[in-house]
Amino acid sequence: DSGVTQTPKHLITATGQRVTLRCSPRSGDLSVYWYQQSLDQGLQFLIQYYNGEERAKGNILERFSAQQFPDLHSELNLSSLELGDSALYFCASSVATAAGANVLTFGAGSRLTVL
Amino acid sequence: GQQVMQIPQYQHVQEGEDFTTYCNSSTTLSNIQWYKQRPGGHPVFLIQLVKSGEVKKQKRLTFQFGEAKKNSSLHITATQTTDVGTYFCAGRSSNTGKLIFGQGTTLQVKP
């Protein structure tokens, strides 16, 4: 157990639908990162939050949004889902902001299947 | 934008053979991290290199950071079946502070 909790572990839905993925960071970590990993692909950075504020943005689609709440948990919202959105979505947390030489602790991931 | 290229994409070795994966950045890095993702698992932090020319060892794994801080390598001596997985490098840009992951090298070890 890495200390980063992601729910749900698996999710199957239909095209056009909307889903919310949830992440609770490791205790004491202020930064949360979201990554997308498609089949046999690398880790595509989506977005980072630090202490409730958006800190960095990657290749996140306009149909996707995220937020970090006062208790530091984060949610990734995926809407108007397409087949190509099927992937493993990882949340990671770290102590400091992107400016620091900090290490990422990953959760077990949420596997999204869009039919 | 900053790119981190990792080669090879796949490597199949016989158990006992050595393995090396290489990571190259288009820009200078302030540090580089290595992660391992077992099949069906999530990436797990292995090590971080910060200094130019730095070499660190973890048992059979040797990590190097280039003198120009733009490349890195991971070498595994005498692979074992437990080494199977995908190895990712992640470089942090000196300019932007962003952490960019390489595409990963997937290692298969035949017993």
Interface residues (C-beta under 8 A of the other chain):
Chain A: S2 Y35 D40 Q41 G42 L43 F45 A56 F90 A92 T97 A98 A99 A101 V103 L104 T105 F106 G107 A108 G109
Chain B: S30 N31 Q33 Y35 G41 H42 P43 V44 F45 Q48 V50 F88 A90 R92 G97 K98 L99 I100 F101 G102 Q103 G104 T106
